[in-house]
Amino acid sequence: MRRVVDPRRGIPSTDAVLRDLAVSPHVAEVGRDRAVPLVADAQRRARAGDLDPGAVVRTVAAQLAALDPGPGTRPVLNATGVVVHTNLGRAPLSEAARGALVDAAGYTDVELDLTTGARGRRGAGTLEALLAAVPEAQDALVVGNGAAALLLATTALAAGREVVVSRGEMIEIGDGFRLPDLVESGGARLREVGTTNRTHLRDYEQALDRTGADVGALLKVHPSNFRVEGFVSSVPVADLAGLADARQRPLVVDLGSGLLEPDVDLPEEPDARTTLRAGAGLVTASADKLLGGPQAGVVLGRADLVARLRRHPMARALRVDKLTLAALTATVRGRATTPVTLARRARDGQLRERADRLAAALRDHGITAEVVPHDGRVGGGGAPGIPLAGWAVAVPEPLAAPLRAGRPAVLPRVHDGACLLDPRCVPTEQDDVLVRAVVAAARAAQPGR
Ligand SMILES: *Cc1c(COP(=O)(O)O)cnc(C)c1O
């Protein structure tokens, strides 16, 4: 493209810079409002003789490239109604957790006792918060994710030995990863007992009674992402714990979604407190599902078992950074009001009001919009099959693609030929942003308008 150049000074005009092929793609990404001041600044420096006029375009392009987040880091408005959306990074963090992340970004006392000046236990504040939330646990440990917690538990307790688990709990957790493969990758061997739909206490007993049985641990996995209905039975934690105690083997329970205490809205979802009270030696869970925190894996339970995990060499490879610890601490302390909890509990009436307002605003812009009943989901492999009653705004389906490509990106639910916008997981203060995004998407879908 030919540059329109100020003939006196050789400084390109604002329009010329913005339209330059080196600059314009970035402007599309970050928006004209953020680009114009950078151009003005470069022009000012060129006029003052601090910047070669020929370098204005290059300078602006480099600055814009640094602002442009690129794929994988773009904020998305989640209009799907799925609260813990795996493809959108699971749990959105609370304000408190975001603040803690920023505070922890510099030097922190992550491994220092400030009262004595001596080295402290890594993440002491996080462990304190977890143990205050789950008094049934004698100790706790935080690793990279739920899978890491399970891997460390079964490896530290049973590498080279057997882990006894029900066939009904041999689950795939997503993206092709299977828990049995995960456990065996650490060196433990799985001893499957029972059948897909029914497993009894005697199945576990027989596995322990076999001659030469070399069992390192009993494992119970909460099959969080599917439901088997009909002729099914599994062994309650308390019964399994009784057997584990009698045979002096640890019982590990993989809870999955990470409720620390019982939740009235999710009666079938196991929680750490109840499971430990029922006698489990260790529980493992994800921090970024129902707990609503950063990606992390939490291990809670008996002090002697947690100590074995902590001392295992693998623990060092699976540990989390200071940012995760800081965000997790804030999340655990404020777990009653995380965005995940609030979105899960959003009241039908409030969702209806917001959907009505959104639809009215869209119709004011000439966009076809209708409020329809819409069930949200917990998502993230938590509480499968439990609908969260609510409402969505249905707009024409061709808006879905430009919505996803917009800034901010909006992820709607496309269903039955409609593009559904569910306000449940959209922060209320962003409702105006959502309206503007839909208006922009409508323009993009119909450039003639
Ligand atoms: C989600 C889940 C895991 C894996 O946890 P990540 O945090 O995703 O690694 C393991 N077990 C169960 C039962 C789960 O639901």
Ligand as a Chemical Component Dictionary entry (heavy atoms), coordinates in Angstrom:
data_LIG
# 
_chem_comp.id                   LIG 
_chem_comp.type                 NON-POLYMER 
_chem_comp.pdbx_formal_charge   0 
_chem_comp.three_letter_code    LIG 
# 
loop_
_chem_comp_atom.comp_id 
_chem_comp_atom.atom_id 
_chem_comp_atom.alt_atom_id 
_chem_comp_atom.type_symbol 
_chem_comp_atom.charge 
_chem_comp_atom.model_Cartn_x 
_chem_comp_atom.model_Cartn_y 
_chem_comp_atom.model_Cartn_z 
_chem_comp_atom.pdbx_ordinal 
LIG C1 C1 C 0 -11.973 -33.991 36.668 1  
LIG C2 C2 C 0 -11.627 -35.244 37.346 2  
LIG C3 C3 C 0 -10.295 -35.665 37.448 3  
LIG C4 C4 C 0 -9.185  -34.882 36.811 4  
LIG O1 O1 O 0 -8.996  -33.664 37.433 5  
LIG P1 P1 P 0 -8.224  -32.507 36.637 6  
LIG O2 O2 O 0 -8.199  -31.368 37.589 7  
LIG O3 O3 O 0 -8.984  -32.249 35.395 8  
LIG O4 O4 O 0 -6.868  -33.030 36.355 9  
LIG C5 C5 C 0 -10.025 -36.829 38.104 10 
LIG N1 N1 N 0 -11.013 -37.565 38.657 11 
LIG C6 C6 C 0 -12.292 -37.193 38.600 12 
LIG C7 C7 C 0 -13.326 -38.053 39.243 13 
LIG C8 C8 C 0 -12.645 -36.024 37.945 14 
LIG O5 O5 O 0 -13.932 -35.655 37.883 15 
# 
loop_
_chem_comp_bond.comp_id 
_chem_comp_bond.atom_id_1 
_chem_comp_bond.atom_id_2 
_chem_comp_bond.value_order 
_chem_comp_bond.pdbx_ordinal 
LIG C1 C2 SING 1  
LIG C2 C3 SING 2  
LIG C2 C8 DOUB 3  
LIG C3 C4 SING 4  
LIG C3 C5 DOUB 5  
LIG C4 O1 SING 6  
LIG O1 P1 SING 7  
LIG P1 O2 DOUB 8  
LIG P1 O3 SING 9  
LIG P1 O4 SING 10 
LIG C5 N1 SING 11 
LIG N1 C6 DOUB 12 
LIG C6 C7 SING 13 
LIG C6 C8 SING 14 
LIG C8 O5 SING 15 
# 
